[in-house]
Amino acid sequence: QVQLEESGGGLVQPGDSLRLSCKVSRFTLNYYAITWFRQAPGKEREGVSCIMRGGGPTYYADSVKDRFTISRDDAKNTIYLQMNSLKPEDTAVYYCGAKRVILSNTKPCASFEYDTWGQGTQVTVSS
């Protein structure tokens, strides 16, 4: 059974940085696209970023572009989300999700329906 576990969340002040990690197990990360979503209380779930298998194309929501960076280390079975210049509106529970992708895929990672999710990690940005 595929498993994902997020970590790295916490309470920070506006302008600070955090790095979230998504550790995967029981599957070969290299075959999967990985996404980060977030959900704040009373708001719809928002796709933040994703990265294609093999370190291919990435996607960022406009709200985080130029502040967040997604990366992957397949050897460590871990995906990272580096979050800089954090704002109060970034406060949410952050989830990583996985989707197995065939090598010949041409669709962008933002178009996938991700079918495996972690439990989430809380990020709170407040002064």
Solvent accessible surface area in square Angstrom, and as a share of the most:
residue,aa,sasa,rsa
1,Q,173,0.77
2,V,40,0.23
3,Q,80,0.36
4,L,14,0.07
5,E,121,0.54
6,E,14,0.06
7,S,60,0.39
8,G,36,0.35
9,G,30,0.28
10,G,30,0.29
11,L,131,0.65
12,V,22,0.13
13,Q,108,0.48
14,P,60,0.38
15,G,54,0.52
16,D,60,0.31
17,S,57,0.37
18,L,30,0.15
19,R,132,0.48
20,L,0,0.00
21,S,23,0.15
22,C,0,0.00
23,K,105,0.44
24,V,1,0.01
25,S,41,0.26
26,R,164,0.60
27,F,26,0.11
28,T,73,0.42
29,L,1,0.01
30,N,59,0.30
31,Y,83,0.32
32,Y,21,0.08
33,A,0,0.00
34,I,0,0.00
35,T,4,0.02
36,W,0,0.00
37,F,37,0.15
38,R,16,0.06
39,Q,77,0.34
40,A,17,0.13
41,P,123,0.77
42,G,92,0.89
43,K,125,0.53
44,E,156,0.70
45,R,126,0.46
46,E,58,0.26
47,G,24,0.23
48,V,0,0.00
49,S,1,0.01
50,C,2,0.01
51,I,8,0.04
52,M,18,0.08
53,R,42,0.15
54,G,54,0.52
55,G,43,0.42
56,G,28,0.27
57,P,100,0.63
58,T,64,0.37
59,Y,86,0.33
60,Y,44,0.17
61,A,9,0.07
62,D,123,0.64
63,S,54,0.35
64,V,0,0.00
65,K,100,0.42
66,D,143,0.74
67,R,30,0.11
68,F,5,0.02
69,T,73,0.42
70,I,7,0.04
71,S,48,0.31
72,R,35,0.13
73,D,43,0.22
74,D,46,0.24
75,A,102,0.79
76,K,123,0.52
77,N,46,0.24
78,T,10,0.06
79,I,0,0.00
80,Y,33,0.13
81,L,0,0.00
82,Q,56,0.25
83,M,0,0.00
84,N,61,0.31
85,S,58,0.38
86,L,2,0.01
87,K,82,0.35
88,P,73,0.46
89,E,106,0.48
90,D,0,0.00
91,T,37,0.22
92,A,2,0.02
93,V,41,0.23
94,Y,0,0.00
95,Y,61,0.23
96,C,0,0.00
97,G,0,0.00
98,A,0,0.00
99,K,59,0.25
100,R,144,0.53
101,V,9,0.05
102,I,125,0.63
103,L,149,0.74
104,S,87,0.56
105,N,40,0.21
106,T,129,0.75
107,K,128,0.54
108,P,85,0.54
109,C,4,0.02
110,A,54,0.42
111,S,63,0.41
112,F,30,0.13
113,E,148,0.67
114,Y,22,0.09
115,D,97,0.50
116,T,32,0.19
117,W,77,0.27
118,G,7,0.07
119,Q,163,0.73
120,G,20,0.20
121,T,17,0.10
122,Q,87,0.39
123,V,0,0.00
124,T,40,0.23
125,V,4,0.02
126,S,56,0.36
127,S,126,0.81
